[in-house]
């Protein structure tokens, strides 16, 4: 069996363990047992639910390689696997079961090639990257090591060929509207929280955002009401704002706040609560680690794409620590039941990762 097939088998084992954000425990225990079985130093779980292990190296600053455990899918999701020529379909396989499995693929390759690294290699399967996790796992990682590292390398399953060096800023809100409510017949004409919220969503949809720097917004969840024949006393939505520019993100947030404030009128009370923030940050394209990642991809015949995104790397980048994201293969349908990965690039993706780690201290 080839290494890429062994890696895929492990990724599928991980994928079959539900791991919604805030409920990654079963998957974390599986990874911890595997760390123990590999004979790694210091396998442990921390208070944030992160799983740690160390491949001992020399006295140089350690390299942290992490992959997030959690997925966007609730525990009742059908995790069935479907194989097609060159593809495997499975919810959460590319994002990010494959990334977690690659922690082991990296280890196997380094051992097989008998590489002794200049510094310790810490392997971390971390929690709370998705949804409202607010990067809690990565925050704990950075709190433990701070700037005293060679780099924070984040693994994502479906980003092969991309070098993420820019973490985009994210602001998330829960917006709630409250009214007195009442009976749909008797109190017709009284403010309905749902009607008011619908008007707010329509107003949000008219907001103009720049293409450069790229800036987006999305109403991802909505709820409220009591029954079909009740004037709704409460309704809410969850809003995601993103921008490559911290200043533009702040401007967009002020516009949203202004729209929410207009709903505060007779018989209506509006509330706006921050439920998540991902700070922006960037490592220069000229940084030696970014140049190393680009040169490795180029040597594989891949045109490296410098890109931005919202990942675990946001937090160390926001603190000025060296951090980047690399991927293992191509894929699509992320965050959907039709998520898939392509199997052919996986061997090259793993080789890229091993080369980066082997040369990270140069």
C-alpha positions as CSV (number, residue, x, y, z in Angstrom):
1,X,0.0,0.0,0.0
2,X,1.4,3.4,-0.9
3,X,1.8,6.1,1.7
4,X,-0.9,8.3,0.0
5,X,-3.3,5.3,0.4
6,X,-2.4,4.8,4.0
7,X,-2.9,8.6,4.6
8,X,-6.3,8.4,2.9
9,X,-7.4,5.5,5.0
10,X,-6.5,7.4,8.2
11,X,-8.2,10.5,6.9
12,X,-11.4,8.5,6.3
13,X,-11.2,7.0,9.8
14,X,-11.0,10.5,11.2
15,X,-13.8,11.7,8.9
16,X,-16.2,9.1,10.3
17,X,-15.9,10.5,13.8
18,X,-18.3,13.5,14.1
19,X,-16.6,16.6,15.4
20,X,-18.8,19.7,15.3
21,X,-17.2,22.8,16.8
22,X,-17.3,22.6,20.6
23,X,-17.8,18.8,20.4
24,X,-14.5,17.5,19.1
25,X,-13.8,15.2,22.1
26,X,-14.2,11.8,20.4
27,X,-12.0,12.8,17.5
28,X,-9.5,14.3,19.8
29,X,-9.3,11.1,21.8
30,X,-8.7,9.1,18.6
31,X,-5.8,11.4,17.6
32,X,-4.3,11.2,21.1
33,X,-4.4,7.4,21.0
34,X,-2.6,7.5,17.6
35,X,0.0,9.9,19.0
36,X,0.6,7.4,21.9
37,X,0.8,4.5,19.4
38,X,3.5,6.4,17.4
39,X,5.7,6.7,20.4
40,X,5.8,10.5,20.2
41,X,7.0,12.5,23.2
42,X,4.6,14.4,25.5
43,X,1.3,13.4,24.0
44,X,-1.4,15.3,25.9
45,X,-4.8,17.1,25.8
46,X,-4.9,20.8,27.0
47,X,-7.8,22.7,28.5
48,X,-8.9,23.9,25.1
49,X,-9.3,20.4,23.8
50,X,-6.2,20.6,21.7
51,X,-4.1,17.4,21.2
52,X,-0.4,17.7,21.4
53,X,2.7,15.6,20.7
54,X,6.4,16.2,20.0
55,X,8.9,14.8,17.6
56,X,12.2,15.7,19.4
57,X,14.8,17.7,17.5
58,X,17.7,19.9,18.2
59,X,18.0,23.1,20.3
60,X,16.6,25.5,17.7
61,X,13.2,27.2,18.1
62,X,10.4,24.7,17.6
63,X,8.2,24.4,14.6
64,X,4.4,24.1,15.3
65,X,2.4,22.2,12.7
66,X,-1.3,22.2,13.3
67,X,-4.6,21.1,11.8
68,X,-8.1,21.8,13.1
69,X,-10.2,18.9,14.4
70,X,-13.7,20.5,14.0
71,X,-16.1,20.5,11.1
72,X,-19.2,22.6,10.3
73,X,-21.5,19.6,10.3
74,X,-23.9,18.8,13.2
75,X,-23.5,15.3,14.8
76,X,-26.5,13.8,13.0
77,X,-25.0,14.5,9.6
78,X,-24.8,11.5,7.2
79,X,-21.0,11.0,6.8
80,X,-21.3,8.4,4.0
81,X,-18.3,8.1,1.7
82,X,-18.7,7.9,-2.1
83,X,-15.8,7.1,-4.4
84,X,-15.5,8.1,-8.0
85,X,-12.5,7.8,-10.3
86,X,-9.9,10.2,-8.9
87,X,-12.3,11.6,-6.3
88,X,-13.6,10.8,-2.8
89,X,-16.8,12.5,-1.6
90,X,-17.3,12.7,2.1
91,X,-18.5,15.6,4.4
92,X,-15.5,17.1,6.2
93,X,-12.9,14.9,4.5
94,X,-11.0,17.8,2.9
95,X,-11.9,20.3,5.6
96,X,-10.2,19.1,7.6
97,X,-9.9,15.3,8.3
98,X,-7.1,15.1,5.6
99,X,-5.2,17.9,7.3
100,X,-5.3,16.1,10.6
101,X,-4.2,12.8,9.0
102,X,-1.3,14.7,7.4
103,X,0.2,15.3,10.8
104,X,0.8,11.6,10.8
105,X,1.8,11.5,7.1
106,X,4.5,14.1,7.9
107,X,5.7,12.1,10.8
108,X,5.9,8.8,8.9
109,X,7.9,10.5,6.0
110,X,10.4,12.2,8.3
111,X,11.0,9.0,10.2
112,X,11.3,6.9,7.0
113,X,13.8,9.4,5.6
114,X,15.6,9.6,9.0
115,X,15.5,13.4,9.1
116,X,16.8,14.9,12.4
117,X,15.3,18.3,12.6
118,X,17.2,21.3,14.1
119,X,14.4,22.0,16.5
120,X,11.4,20.2,18.1
121,X,8.5,19.5,15.8
122,X,5.2,19.9,17.7
123,X,2.1,18.3,16.1
124,X,-1.2,19.8,17.2
125,X,-4.7,18.8,16.4
126,X,-6.6,21.9,17.5
127,X,-10.2,22.8,18.2
128,X,-12.6,25.5,17.4
129,X,-11.5,26.8,14.0
130,X,-15.0,26.6,12.4
131,X,-18.1,28.6,13.0
132,X,-18.3,30.4,16.3
133,X,-15.3,28.6,17.7
134,X,-13.5,32.0,17.4
135,X,-10.1,30.2,17.0
136,X,-10.1,29.2,20.7
137,X,-7.8,26.3,20.0
138,X,-5.2,28.3,18.1
139,X,-5.3,31.0,20.7
140,X,-4.3,28.4,23.3
141,X,-1.5,27.2,21.0
142,X,-0.1,30.8,20.6
143,X,-0.5,31.4,24.3
144,X,1.7,28.4,25.0
145,X,4.5,29.3,22.6
146,X,4.2,32.9,21.8
147,X,6.8,34.3,19.4
148,X,9.5,31.7,20.5
149,X,8.9,29.5,17.4
150,X,10.4,29.0,14.0
151,X,6.8,29.3,12.6
152,X,3.2,28.3,12.9
153,X,2.4,26.1,9.9
154,X,-1.4,25.4,9.5
155,X,-2.5,22.4,7.4
156,X,-5.7,22.5,5.3
157,X,-6.8,19.5,3.2
158,X,-7.9,21.2,0.0
159,X,-5.5,24.1,-0.5
160,X,-2.6,22.5,-2.4
161,X,-0.8,25.0,-4.6
162,X,-1.9,27.9,-2.4
163,X,0.2,29.7,0.1
164,X,-1.9,31.6,2.6
165,X,0.1,34.5,4.0
166,X,-2.7,37.0,4.7
167,X,-5.5,36.4,7.3
168,X,-8.6,38.4,6.5
169,X,-10.5,40.1,9.3
170,X,-13.8,38.7,10.3
171,X,-16.6,40.1,12.5
172,X,-19.7,38.1,13.5
173,X,-22.9,39.4,15.0
174,X,-26.1,38.2,16.4
175,X,-28.8,40.8,15.8
176,X,-32.1,40.4,17.7
177,X,-35.3,42.3,17.3
178,X,-38.0,42.3,20.1
179,X,-41.6,43.5,20.0
180,X,-44.7,43.0,22.3
181,X,-46.1,40.4,19.9
182,X,-49.7,39.4,20.0
183,X,-52.5,37.6,18.1
184,X,-52.2,37.4,14.3
185,X,-55.9,38.6,14.0
186,X,-56.6,40.6,17.1
187,X,-53.2,42.5,17.0
188,X,-52.8,42.8,13.3
189,X,-50.8,45.9,12.5
190,X,-48.7,45.7,15.6
191,X,-44.9,45.4,14.9
192,X,-43.8,41.9,14.2
193,X,-40.1,41.0,15.0
194,X,-40.0,38.7,11.9
195,X,-41.4,41.4,9.6
196,X,-39.0,43.9,11.0
197,X,-36.1,41.5,10.6
198,X,-37.0,40.7,7.0
199,X,-36.9,44.5,6.2
200,X,-33.5,44.6,7.9
201,X,-32.2,41.7,5.8
202,X,-33.4,43.5,2.7
203,X,-31.6,46.6,3.7
204,X,-28.4,44.7,4.4
205,X,-28.6,43.2,0.9
206,X,-28.3,46.7,-0.6
207,X,-24.9,47.4,1.1
208,X,-22.2,48.0,-1.5
209,X,-18.7,46.5,-0.8
210,X,-15.5,47.0,-2.7
211,X,-13.9,44.3,-4.8
212,X,-10.5,45.6,-3.7
213,X,-9.8,45.1,-0.9
214,X,-12.3,42.2,-1.1
215,X,-15.1,42.6,1.4
216,X,-18.1,40.4,2.0
217,X,-21.1,39.9,4.2
218,X,-23.5,37.0,4.7
219,X,-26.6,36.3,6.8
220,X,-25.9,32.7,7.7
221,X,-28.7,31.8,10.1
222,X,-32.1,33.2,11.0
223,X,-34.8,32.3,13.4
224,X,-37.6,33.5,15.7
225,X,-41.3,33.5,16.2
226,X,-43.7,31.6,18.3
227,X,-46.4,30.1,16.0
228,X,-48.0,30.7,12.7
229,X,-50.8,32.7,14.3
230,X,-48.7,34.8,16.6
231,X,-47.2,38.2,15.9
232,X,-43.6,37.4,16.5
233,X,-42.2,38.9,19.7
234,X,-38.6,38.0,18.8
235,X,-36.5,37.2,15.8
236,X,-32.8,37.0,15.2
237,X,-30.1,36.6,12.6
238,X,-26.4,35.8,12.5
239,X,-24.3,38.0,10.3
240,X,-20.7,37.4,9.0
241,X,-18.6,40.3,7.8
242,X,-15.2,39.9,6.2
243,X,-12.6,42.1,4.6
244,X,-8.9,42.0,3.6
245,X,-8.7,45.5,5.2
246,X,-9.2,46.1,8.9
247,X,-10.3,49.7,8.1
248,X,-12.9,48.6,5.5
249,X,-14.2,46.0,7.8
250,X,-14.7,48.6,10.5
251,X,-16.5,50.9,8.0
252,X,-18.8,48.1,7.0
253,X,-19.5,47.3,10.7
254,X,-20.5,50.9,11.3
255,X,-22.9,50.8,8.3
256,X,-24.5,47.6,9.7
257,X,-24.8,49.2,13.2
258,X,-26.6,52.2,11.6
259,X,-29.1,50.0,9.8
260,X,-29.8,48.1,13.0
261,X,-30.3,51.3,14.9
262,X,-33.0,52.4,12.4
263,X,-35.1,49.4,13.6
264,X,-35.2,50.9,17.1
265,X,-38.5,52.6,16.7
266,X,-41.9,52.6,18.4
267,X,-42.7,49.1,19.6
268,X,-39.4,47.6,18.4
269,X,-36.2,47.1,20.3
270,X,-33.0,46.0,18.5
271,X,-29.9,44.4,19.9
272,X,-26.6,43.8,18.3
273,X,-24.1,41.4,19.9
274,X,-20.5,40.5,18.7
275,X,-20.3,36.7,18.7
276,X,-17.0,36.2,17.0
277,X,-13.9,38.1,15.8
278,X,-11.0,37.0,13.8
279,X,-8.2,39.6,13.7
280,X,-6.4,40.3,10.4
281,X,-2.7,39.8,9.9
282,X,-0.1,39.3,7.2
283,X,3.4,37.9,6.6
284,X,5.2,39.6,3.7
285,X,5.5,37.7,0.4
286,X,9.2,38.3,0.6
287,X,9.5,36.5,4.0
288,X,11.9,33.5,3.7
289,X,9.3,31.0,4.8
290,X,6.9,32.2,2.1
291,X,9.6,32.1,-0.5
292,X,10.5,28.6,0.6
293,X,6.9,27.5,0.2
294,X,6.7,29.0,-3.2
295,X,10.0,27.5,-4.4
296,X,9.0,24.0,-3.3
297,X,5.7,24.3,-5.3
298,X,7.5,25.7,-8.3
299,X,10.0,22.7,-8.2
300,X,6.9,20.5,-8.5
301,X,5.7,22.3,-11.6
302,X,3.0,24.1,-9.7
303,X,2.5,27.9,-10.1
304,X,2.2,28.9,-6.4
305,X,-0.8,31.2,-5.6
306,X,-0.3,33.6,-2.7
307,X,-3.7,34.1,-1.2
308,X,-5.7,35.3,1.8
309,X,-8.3,33.6,3.9
310,X,-9.8,33.1,7.3
311,X,-8.0,30.3,9.0
312,X,-6.2,29.4,12.2
313,X,-3.2,31.3,10.9
314,X,-5.2,34.6,11.5
315,X,-4.4,34.6,15.1
316,X,-0.6,34.2,15.1
317,X,-0.4,36.5,12.1
318,X,-2.3,39.2,14.0
319,X,0.3,39.0,16.7
320,X,3.2,39.4,14.2
321,X,4.3,35.8,14.5
322,X,5.5,34.0,11.4
323,X,2.6,31.8,10.1
324,X,1.2,30.4,6.9
325,X,-1.2,27.8,5.5
326,X,-0.3,24.9,3.1
327,X,-2.7,22.3,1.7
328,X,-2.5,18.6,0.7
329,X,-4.6,18.2,-2.4
330,X,-7.3,19.8,-4.5
331,X,-11.0,19.5,-3.8
332,X,-14.4,21.3,-3.8
333,X,-17.8,21.5,-2.2
334,X,-16.3,22.5,1.2
335,X,-18.9,22.9,4.0
336,X,-21.5,20.9,2.0
337,X,-22.7,17.3,1.7
338,X,-21.0,17.1,-1.7
339,X,-17.5,17.9,-0.4
340,X,-14.8,16.0,-2.2
341,X,-11.0,15.7,-2.6
342,X,-9.0,14.6,-5.6
343,X,-6.6,11.7,-4.8
344,X,-4.0,12.2,-7.5
345,X,-2.2,15.3,-6.1
346,X,-2.0,13.9,-2.6
347,X,1.5,12.4,-2.9
348,X,2.8,15.7,-4.2
349,X,1.0,17.6,-1.5
350,X,2.6,15.5,1.2
351,X,6.1,15.8,-0.4
352,X,5.7,19.6,-0.4
353,X,4.9,19.5,3.3
354,X,7.8,17.3,4.2
355,X,10.2,19.5,2.2
356,X,8.9,22.6,3.9
357,X,9.4,21.2,7.4
358,X,12.8,19.7,6.5
359,X,14.1,23.1,5.2
360,X,12.2,25.4,7.5
361,X,15.3,26.2,9.7
362,X,17.6,26.9,6.7
